[in-house]
Amino acid sequence: MVTRQLRLSTPENIRKRLPELIGKKINIVLSDRTVLFGELQNINDSQLTFLNMRLDPVSLPVTDVAEVYADFTE
């Protein structure tokens, strides 16, 4: 099995490709370089919602997201 990493680092790519990752575990890098990890639940034009590892829902403005990383196993 091969593991590949998807990196979304531009605002256009994040808005366009993030809906494909709903239900997957992702790393979210904020503009202040804070990294959050969780399962993406929902995304709309202004914010995204994910469950952190404590299963608490977290909502973030999409404008605060600098990068998104996701691992895929093939």
C-alpha positions as CSV (number, residue, x, y, z in Angstrom):
1,M,0.0,0.0,0.0
2,V,1.2,3.5,-0.9
3,T,0.4,6.5,1.1
4,R,0.1,9.8,-0.7
5,Q,-0.2,13.3,0.8
6,L,-2.5,16.0,-0.6
7,R,-1.4,19.5,0.2
8,L,-3.7,22.4,-0.5
9,S,-1.8,25.7,0.0
10,T,-3.7,28.3,-2.0
11,P,-7.1,29.8,-1.1
12,E,-8.5,28.8,-4.5
13,N,-7.4,25.2,-4.1
14,I,-8.7,25.0,-0.5
15,R,-12.2,26.3,-1.5
16,K,-12.4,24.1,-4.5
17,R,-11.0,20.8,-3.2
18,L,-12.0,20.8,0.5
19,P,-15.5,19.5,-0.1
20,E,-13.9,16.3,-1.5
21,L,-12.4,15.7,1.9
22,I,-15.6,15.7,4.0
23,G,-15.5,12.7,6.3
24,K,-11.7,12.4,6.0
25,K,-9.1,13.2,8.7
26,I,-7.1,16.3,7.8
27,N,-4.4,18.6,9.2
28,I,-5.4,22.3,9.1
29,V,-2.6,24.9,9.3
30,L,-3.9,28.3,10.3
31,S,-2.5,31.7,9.3
32,D,-0.7,31.9,12.6
33,R,1.0,28.5,11.9
34,T,-1.2,26.6,14.5
35,V,-1.9,23.1,13.3
36,L,-5.2,21.4,14.1
37,F,-6.2,17.8,13.3
38,G,-9.6,16.3,12.9
39,E,-12.3,14.9,10.7
40,L,-13.9,17.4,8.3
41,Q,-17.6,17.5,8.8
42,N,-18.9,20.5,6.8
43,I,-17.7,23.4,4.7
44,N,-19.6,26.4,3.3
45,D,-18.5,29.8,1.8
46,S,-17.4,31.3,5.1
47,Q,-16.5,28.5,7.6
48,L,-15.5,24.9,8.0
49,T,-16.5,22.5,10.8
50,F,-14.6,19.5,11.9
51,L,-14.4,17.1,14.9
52,N,-11.2,17.2,16.8
53,M,-9.8,14.0,18.4
54,R,-11.8,14.6,21.5
55,L,-14.9,14.5,19.3
56,D,-15.7,18.2,20.0
57,P,-17.0,20.2,17.0
58,V,-14.7,23.1,16.0
59,S,-15.7,25.8,13.6
60,L,-13.2,28.0,11.8
61,P,-13.4,30.8,9.3
62,V,-12.1,29.7,5.9
63,T,-10.1,32.9,5.7
64,D,-8.0,31.7,8.7
65,V,-6.8,28.5,6.9
66,A,-3.4,28.7,5.3
67,E,-2.9,25.1,4.3
68,V,-4.6,21.7,4.4
69,Y,-2.9,18.3,4.4
70,A,-4.6,15.0,4.0
71,D,-3.1,11.4,3.6
72,F,-4.5,8.9,1.2
73,T,-3.7,5.2,1.2
74,E,-3.8,3.5,-2.2
